[in-house]
Amino acid sequence: MGKKLCVIGASGKLGRHLVRHALDRGYEVVGVCREKSVPKLAEFEGRITVIPGPTDDRAVIAKAVNGCDAVLTVLVPWGRSHLATGTAQAVLDHARPGARLIFSCGWHITRDGKDVYPWTFKAYAAVFGRLAKLIRLVDVDDQVEACRRVFASDTRWTVVRGSDLEDGESQGLPVWRGHVGDPALASNRTRRVDYALFMVEAVEDDTLVHEAPAIVGRLTPSALAHAGRQA
Ligand SMILES: NC(=O)c1ccc[n+]([C@@H]2O[C@H](COP(=O)([O-])OP(=O)(O)OC[C@H]3O[C@@H](n4cnc5c(N)ncnc54)[C@H](OP(=O)(O)O)[C@@H]3O)[C@@H](O)[C@H]2O)c1
């Protein structure tokens, strides 16, 4: 029997790429998204099972991840209701023991405090983070807490830390490093389609279990200049 995979946040840009890659690889796919976003999954009609509902609704997640070998979660810190933390916790609690759990987030998440951020990144994150919190749009701390719980869990997790994203044709599997600050990552740019590719490939890559890879597009200048030297 084929493997079953769940995409939490399937209707977003990253989520739809995840669904496409998963279908291409022959997985049976279950997708979770907000009720109002179900039409965004129309291109997959008849090929995936859609469970509509808030991604931090524990009953919705329990139903969606039931029997899944892998769960890919798009962690987003929208609003002020701890959406990312609630989503991550529901996945951690309800995925079957031993399932591969892959989460998305940004470079700003650090697992061990050894990431070295360019001043431009820190300045942008500080200004954007405060402003977004002020207008109650996004709560970056929520994604930090969500990832803290993932790192502390005894599940088979991988947290894929995305650089700045752009749309466009695939350039292939991104290059990754263990810490931001590695010169290979300096270009800070990845295609969304390839971010999704990395997450789906991670399902079968046990070397990424308990890793928090920071990724960059494989054709970016920094990746090309430092190709082959894994940190
Ligand atoms: N954007 C970047 O440059 C960037 C950089 C680094 C890392 N990342 C990471 O990449 C992942 C995808 O980010 P993305 O920016 O590319 O977005 P995206 O793929 O378009 O996904 C956005 C997600 O947020 C949901 N969403 C939007 N507004 C919401 C609301 N008010 N309440 C609840 N859910 C809401 C969307 O659901 P609906 O379809 O229902 O609207 C969708 O699932 C995230 O984990 C992010 O941290 C992004």
The ligand as an ORCA input file, in Angstrom:
! r2SCAN-3c Opt
* xyz 0 1
  N       7.245     34.746      2.679
  C       8.543     34.631      2.854
  O       9.383     35.364      2.262
  C       9.082     33.575      3.793
  C      10.430     33.604      4.133
  C      10.935     32.579      4.940
  C      10.117     31.567      5.386
  N       8.780     31.580      5.075
  C       7.943     30.495      5.571
  O       7.308     29.876      4.476
  C       6.041     29.383      4.868
  C       5.011     29.846      3.858
  O       4.941     31.246      3.881
  P       4.436     32.123      2.669
  O       4.684     33.543      3.091
  O       5.056     31.663      1.398
  O       2.895     31.934      2.683
  P       1.909     30.913      1.949
  O       2.637     29.759      1.420
  O       1.083     31.665      0.978
  O       1.006     30.406      3.163
  C       0.307     31.244      3.969
  C      -0.569     30.369      4.865
  O      -1.132     31.177      5.876
  C      -2.544     31.008      5.865
  N      -3.159     32.263      6.278
  C      -3.096     33.458      5.670
  N      -3.777     34.391      6.373
  C      -4.297     33.737      7.449
  C      -5.101     34.138      8.545
  N      -5.499     35.395      8.680
  N      -5.437     33.206      9.461
  C      -5.031     31.922      9.344
  N      -4.250     31.484      8.319
  C      -3.905     32.393      7.390
  C      -2.875     30.638      4.465
  O      -4.098     29.976      4.444
  P      -5.258     30.372      3.415
  O      -4.908     29.701      2.115
  O      -6.451     29.826      4.072
  O      -5.280     31.878      3.289
  C      -1.706     29.721      4.128
  O      -1.907     28.411      4.639
  C       5.816     29.856      6.314
  O       6.144     28.835      7.202
  C       6.822     31.004      6.448
  O       7.254     31.174      7.802
  C       8.254     32.560      4.280
*
